[in-house]
Amino acid sequence: GVVPFRFEFRPNVIGPVATQAVAPIAEGIHAYLGIDGAIYLFDGTQPRSLGPQIQKHIDKVITPDRLARSWVAWDKAQQFLWVVYPAVGGTEPSRGVVVAFPEMQCYPVRWNKGAS
C-alpha cells in the first residue's frame, strides 16, 4: 500500500533540547534551540543553523545541564524569535536572545526572578 510518510534516522543532525524549545515560524518551517546551543531552522529536510555568532553568545551564558528548561516562541507580528534558557548557575530560564527576522539581528535579554 501507500505509506503517507516515513521516519528516517539521520546521523549527525542536532536535535532540539526539548519539545517546548521548538516553534513554528512559517508554513512548514520550525525554529529550535539545539542541544549544541545553536538556533536552527528546519524545513522538513535539513536543519540550518542561524550562525555561529548567535551560538557563541548563547554558549557564554547557558547552563548546559538545564537545557531542557529552555523554550522558544515566535512573535509573528514583530517577526521576532524568542529563545529563553537558564543562565550559568541558574535553574530557571532567566536569559535569552531575541532574533529579528529577516535581518537575523540578535538581541540579548535577561531578567531577574523576584526583581521589582
N, C-alpha and C positions, 0 to 999 in steps of 0.2 A: 503494500500500500504506500500511499504518500505520507511522508513524515513532514509536518509543518515547520518544525525547527529542530535543531540538534545542538547538543552541548559538546564543546571541544576543550580539552585541556591545552593551554598554551604556555609552554615553559618560558621563563624569563619575562613574564608580564607582571608588573607590580599591581597588586590589587588594593582596594580601599581598606582603611583602618577599621571601619565599622559601617553598618548599614546607614546610620544617621550621618555619615560623612560622604554621602552621595546625594547629588541634587540634579534634577533635570533642568537644563537651561534653554533647550530648544527642542524642536521635534527630532527625536532620535539621538540627541546628544546629552550626555551626562557629564558633570564635573565631579571630581572626588579628590580627597586627600589620601595619597598613597602611603603604604607602610614605610616608605623611604623618606617621608616628609615632603615630597613634591606634590604639586597640584596637577591633576591630569584631566584632559577632555577625552571622552570615549564616545565614538560614533557608531559603535556596534561591530567594528572590525579591529581597530588597533588603538590603544591609548596613546595620547600625545601629551608630553609634559609642557607646562606653560613656561618652563625655562629654569635654568639653574639659579638665577638671581633671586627668584622667589623662594626656591628650596633652601638656599643659603640663609635667607632671613629667618625662615621657619626653624631650621636646624639650630640656630643660635639660641632660641628661647623655648623650645619644646621639651616636654618630659616624655621620653620615648616609652617608658613603661606604662604611661597613662593615655596613650594614643587612642584607645577605644572610647574615651570620653569626648573625643573631638566631634564636631558637627559642621555641616556645610549647608548654606542656604543661598537661594538665588532671589535677588530683588529685580524682578522683571522690569518694573517701571524705571529704575535708575540704571539698569544693566550692571549691577554690582554682584559679585560673588563673595559671600562672607564665608571665611574659613576660620573656625574658632577651635582652640586647643588649650590644654593645661600648660602653664609656664613651668620652667625648671623649679623643682621643689614644691610645686602645687599639686593638688589632687583634682580640682575642678577647673573647667575652662575659664581662663582669665585673659588670654591673649589671642590675637588673631591677625589676619590680614583681610583687607577688602581689595579685590581685584576689579578694576574698572574695565569693562569691555566696550568697544573692541580694541582700545589702546593698550590693554594689558598693563596698566599702571597699577602698582602695588602700594597700598597704604596700610601701615601697621596700626592696630588698635589694641587697647588694653583697658581693663577696669579692675578695680579692687572690690572684693566682696565686703559688704558692710560699710563701704565708704559713704560719707554724707555729702 
